Amino acid sequence: MGGATPVIRSVSTPAYGRVTIEAGNGKRYSADLMRFRSVPCFPPDVDAWSKLWIDSYGLALVWACRFEVHADQVIGLADRVENIDAAA
């Protein structure tokens, strides 16, 4: 709050239900998205979980099964935040 949502520059799916994004604000956010598993279009398995892309605005992640989560949701659920420069 108080600023624009950072643009997603890259994404990885280290485990089923988890995502890690690198954002334009110089931070890496890791979050567990399993709280959304009751959403009907939530990816049903590991293979489906890895089939995603960043939307054209860099503000959301979209899975092939049509599940979508926005950058601010990932940031809000992040259980780990790192400065990208410090992590390198």
N, C-alpha and C positions, 0 to 999 in steps of 0.2 A: 504494500500500500504506500501511497505517496510517490509512486514512480511508475514508469512504464514496465510492462512485463518484459524480461530479457528474452532476446531471440535465441532459439535453440540452434546451436551450430553443429552438434553431433549427438548421436544417441547410441547406446549399447544396451543389450539385454543380458546381463550376466547370469541370471537365473530366472526360472519361471515366476512371473509376478513382479519381478524387479526391473527397474530401468535406471540408467545413469545417463544424464544429459550434461553436455558442456554448453554453457550459456555465454552469450555475448557480454555479460558483466564480469567475465574472468573467473567464474566459479563452476565447479562440478557438483551436481546434486544427484544423490542416490536415494531412491525411494521404493518402498514396497507398495505396490498398487493392488494387492490382493483384497483390500477392502471393497474394491469395485467388482469382485467376482460374481456378485448377484445380478449384475447388469447382463441382460440376455445376450448381448453381442461380445461379452468378454471372451478373449481367446481361450479356447477349451483345453489346449495342451501346449507343450514346449515348442513344437513345430510352428503352430499358429502364433505363438508369442514372439517368435523371431521375425515374422513377416510384417514389418512396419516401416514407415517412412515419416519424415518431417514434412508438415504441410508447407505449401508454397510461401507462406508468410513467416515461417519459422516460429510459430506460436503454439503449435499443437503436434502431437504424435498421433498418427492414424494407422491402425492395423488393417490388414487385408479383410478381416471379418467385420469391418466397419466400426470397431471400438475406437473411441477417440478420447484423449486426455490432453488437457491444456497445460502449457508450461507452468502457469501459476498453481495448478493442482499438484504437479510434480514437486515444485518448490515448497509448497505448503506441507506436503507429506514427507519431505526429505528427512531421513534419519542420519544422513552424513552430508556435510557440505565442506568442500575443499577449495582453496584458491588454486587455480590451474597452474600458475607459475610456481607456486610453492611445492606442488605435487610432482613436478617434472624433475 
